[in-house]
Amino acid sequence: MSKHGRILVAMSGGIDSSLAAVMLHEEGYEVIGMTMKTWDYASSGGTKKETGCCSLDSINDARNIAVSLGFPHYILDIREEFGDYVIDHFTGEYLEGRTPNPCVLCNTHIKWDALLRRADRLDCEFIATGHYAHIRQEQGGLADGRYIISKGVDTLKDQSYVLWGVSQESLSRTKLPLGHLRKSEIREMAKERGFIELVTKSESYEICFVPDNDYRGFLKRRIPGLEDSVAGGNFVMEGTGKILGKHQGYPFYTIGQRKGLGMAFGQPMFVTEIRKETNEVVLGIDKDLLRDGMIVSKLNLQKYGHLPAPLETITKVRYKDPGTAATISQHNDKIEVLFHEGVSAIAPGQAAVFYEDNDVIGGGWIMKSFRQSEAKATQQAALV
């Protein structure tokens, strides 16, 4: 009989999720390991060797850890639901002129739900992952009773940004055993337990279904005829609208992009806006990337059921963003964000996450960015 009950641990085969399983096993949980197969790399048309969380090597690595410690391990095939939701969203967002974040979407809409359904079948009260973050249930105040994600102690590895979309019900059944540890401590723990191969194993930061990082090639393979249908649009200059040349098609560019524009301009130029309706890609110099406002939709609020408005926050617009001070206010199912200073390369389609100290207030998807000096009517229209 286990000391703490049965827990289902998501194991990718990497050091973090493996040590999460090891720690819970040592604490006295009855651990069941689960590796999710999200994508069949052979069908992607990429040219590199299969790597990352969906590879056969990673599945075997996870299973070997389970076998060595004497707990069961299963493979959960979620390729169909992953493809229908995550990959369709990925391609759809690029066709809308936005820049998707499939890993956040997969975490919050596919993996957690799939794990909890299987946990119920296996009579597991909790699930666990190897993310560097904390979960707590708040006692008292406006957030009384709510489950809140907060930053992990390792600021270089903190993964609270990617967890903003996890629901209250899911958080109530989730354990994150690595939140109080630093990556260096995890490596040392692996060495002490004889898992040397985990310490030396390289980590993948690529999108699992685009392992060669060539998202343009993926789109072309995924959508026959796309290249011909969008080719020949104009590069136009920020502010003046002057035509600078022809591009390969608006889905093949992202906000902030400098390299790969296919033309020389005499100075560094960046993509500042993508206009799907006219197939225009707007270019400007680095200062033209700055925006100090944005509208965020499709919200998931963790710390509060509804925002006390206005609220002072630190807001992040991408994973490695250190965050910028901002005042946020909720308007029904959208949030207006007014930054205290300009933020570079805010990309519609990416996730925005709001923090109060170390706590995740919540997050959502960036609809549009703007400059506060623009006409207020433009901002209000986006909030409707």
N, C-alpha and C positions, 0 to 999 in steps of 0.2 A: 504494500500500500504506500503510495507516494505521500510526501509530507504536505504538498500544496495542491494536489490535483493534477489534472491532465491539461496540457497546453500544446497547441499546434504552432510550430515555428516555421516561418518562411525562410528557406535556405537556398540561396543563389549559388552556393559553392565557393563564395568569397570569404575572406577572413572575418568580416564584420558579422554577417548572419551566422557563420559557423560558430564564432565565439559566443554569440547570443544564445545559441542552442546549448553550448557547453556550460555556460554560466547557469542557465536555468536548470539543466540536468544536475549540476553540482549543488544547487540550492534545494533540490528535492522534488522538483516538478517531474511528472511523468511526461516526458517530451515525445512528441511525434513530429518528425521532420517532413516538410513538404516543399518540393521544388516545382515551380510553375513553368510550364512550357508555353511561352506566349507567341513564338514565331518560328517558322521553319525557314531557316536561312537559305536553304537550297533553292527556295522558290523566289527569292528576292532579286536574283540576277546579278548580285554583287560579284566582285572578283577576288576578294580577300578570303582567307581561311576563316571559318566560323569561330567566333570568340564570344565572350560575355556570358550573361546569365542563362541564355537558352541553349548553349552549346552542349554537346554530349560530354565533353570534358568536365564542364561545371556541374552537370547533373551527377556524374560519377564522383566528383570531389565531395559533393554534399552527402551522397550515399555512404562514402567511405568514412566520413566523420560519424555518421549515425551508427554504422556497423561497429566502429571502434569503441563506441560508448554503450552499445547494446540497446539502442532505441530504434523503433521502426522508422522507415523513410518511404514516402510515396511521391510519385510524379503526378501533377495535376495538369492535364492538357486543357488550356483555355485559348488555344489558337483561334477557334472560330469566333468566340465573343470578343477577343482582343482585336481581330481583324475587322470585324463588323463595326466596332465602336472606335477604337483608337486610330487605326490606319485610315478608315473612312474620314474621320475628323481631321487627321493630319493632311490628307490630300485636299479636303474641302476648304480648310483654312488657307492654304496657299492659293487656291483658286479664288478666294475672296480677297486676296491681297494682304493677308495677315501672316504672322509667324507663329506657328503652333508650338506647344510644349507638351509632347506626347507622354513624357515620363510622369509629369504631374497628373495628367489625365488617367494614365494607367494605374498609378498608385491609388487614386481616390475613387475611381469608378469601376475598376476591374479587379485589381488584386485583393483589396480589402473585402469586397463583397464575396469574391470567390473563396477566399480563405475562411470567412465566417460561415458560409454555407457548408463547406467541408468540415469545419470545426463542429458544427451542430451534428453532423452525421457521425462523427467520431467521438461524440460526447465530451468535447473540450470546452471548458468554460471560457478560456482565453486563447488569443493568438498573440504571437510576438514577432518582431522584426529586428533587424540589425541597424535601424536608423539611429543617428546621433541626435537625440532630442528627448525631452521629458513629457510625461503626461501626469496631470494631477486633477483631482476633483476639488473645486474651490469651495470654501466654507465661508458663508457670510457675504454681505455686500450685494452689488448689482449682479455679480456673476455667481451667486450662491447656487451650488449644486451642479454647475456646468463643468464639463471636462475640458481642460485647456492644455494645448501644446505649448511648451516653452523651449527656448534654445538649449542645446547641449553645451556642456562646459568647454568642449574643444571648439573654439570659435572657427578654426580652419576647416573643421569637418561638420559643423552644425548643419542639420538637414531639416530643420523646422519649416523652411520655406516650401518644401515639396509636400508637406502634410496638411496644408491649410484646408484642403477639401474633404478631409475625413470627417464623417458625421459624428454627432454626439453618441449615438447608439454604438457605433463602431469603436470610438475611443474608450467607451466604458468597458470594453472587452479586450483592450490592447495593452500589452506590456512592451516597453522599450528599455531593455536592460543596459544599453550602452550609453545612455544619456549622461551619466555621471563620470564617464571615463574619457580619456584622451586616446587618440589613435596609437601613440607610442606605448601606452599601457596595454592596449589590445595586442599589439605585436609581441610585447614581452610575455603576456599571458599565454599566447600561442606557443612561443618558444619553450616556456616552462613545461607545457603539457606535451611537448614533442611534435607539435604540428608545424614543423619547419617549412613544409611546402606551402603552407598558407601565407607565411611571412614573405616568401620570395615570389609568390604568384603576382603577376601584373594585374592591375585593376583596369576595367574597361569603363570609359565614360561616354561611349558612343550610344546612339539610339539603337536599340537591339535589332530593329528591322532595317536600319541603314548603317551597317557595320563598317562600310568604307567611307562614311561621312559625306557621300555624294548624294544629297537629297534631290538635286536636280535630275540626276540619272534615275533615281527611284521614281520621281514623278513622271518622267518620260516613259518608263517601263510600265508604270501603273495606269497611265491614261494615254492610250494610243492616239496619235494625232495631235497631242497637246502642243508640241513644239511648233508645228506648222500653223496652228490656230491662233497662237499668241505672238508670233514673231513679227518684227517690223514696227513695234511701237517706238515712241520718242522718249529719249532722255530730255528733260526740260530743266531749266535753271530755277532754283529756289528764288522766289520773289519776283523775278522778271518774266518767267515763263518762256524764255528764249530756248529754242530747240538746239540741243547740243549734239545730237546724233541719234542713231537707231540702237535699240537694245534687242535682246533675244526673247523677251516676253516677261510681263510683270510677275508671274509666279516664281521666276528664277532669281529674285532679288529680295533682300531683307533690309529692314531699317538699320542704319549704321554701317552697312557694308561699304568697304573701300576697295578691296582687291576684287579682281575678276570682272570688272566693268567692261573690259574689252576695248577701252579707248584711253588715250593719253590726253590730259586736260591742262598740263603745265603746272598744276598744283594738286595736292591731295583733295579728292572729291568723295563725298559720302552720299549714300542713299538716305534722303530725309523723309520721303513720303512715297507711297505706292498708290496709284489711282487705277483701280480695276476697271471702272466704267469707261475710261478713255485709253486704257493700256499705256499710261504714262508712268515713268519712273522719275521722280524729282531728285535732283542732285544739288548739293550745297557744300560749303566749307564746314569745318568742324563746329563752329559756333551756331550754325543753322540747325544742328541736331538738338539744341537745347529746347526743352518745353518745361513749363512750370505748373501744368495742370493736366488732369486726365479724368476720364469717366470709366468706371469699372462696373461690370455687370456679372450676372450668374454667380451671385454671392454665396459663400458659406461662412457664417459667423460662428466662431467657437466660444470666445470669452463672454460675449453678450448675445442675448437673443435678438436685440435690436440696439443699434448704436445710440448711446447718449450723445447728442449732437450739440455743437461741434466737438470733435475729439482730436487732441494732439497726439500724433503718432510718429514713428519712424516707418517709412514705407519703402519696400524693396520692389524693384521692377524686373529683377532677374536673379538667378540663384546666387551668383557671386557678387551681387550688388551689396555694398556695405549699408545701404539705406540712406534716406534723406528725410529730414524733418518735414512734416506736412500736417495740414489740418484737413480732416475728412468729415463729410456729412452724408448721411444716408437719405436717399430720396426713393422711397418704396423699394424696388429691387435693384437699385443702382447706388453707387457711391461716387460722389464728386471729391476729387483729391486736389488740394491746392498746396503745392510744394512751396517751401520757404525760399528755395533757390532753384535755378534751372537744373534739370536732369537730362543727361545725354541719351539719345537713341532709345526712347520709349517706343516699344514695338507693339502695336495692336495684335492680340492673339496670345501674348505672353501673360503669365500670372503676376498679379500684384498682391503682395502680402503686407498686412498692417500689424505693427508691433506696438505694444505698450510695455515699456521696459523690455524684459525678455519674453513676455507672453505674446503668443499669436492671437490677435483679436479676431482675425479671419482673413479672407482673401476673395479674389474673383478674377475674371478675365478682362484684360484691358480692351476697351472698345475703341477709344480714340484718345489722342493727346492734344493739347492746345497750349497756347500762350495766354496768360491771364489778361494781357493787353488786347486780345482779340475781342470782338463784339460779344457781349454777354448773351445775346440772343442765340448765338451759335452753340454755346455751352448748354443753355437751357433746353434747346431742341434735342440734344443728345440724352437728356435726363428723362424725357417723356417716354 
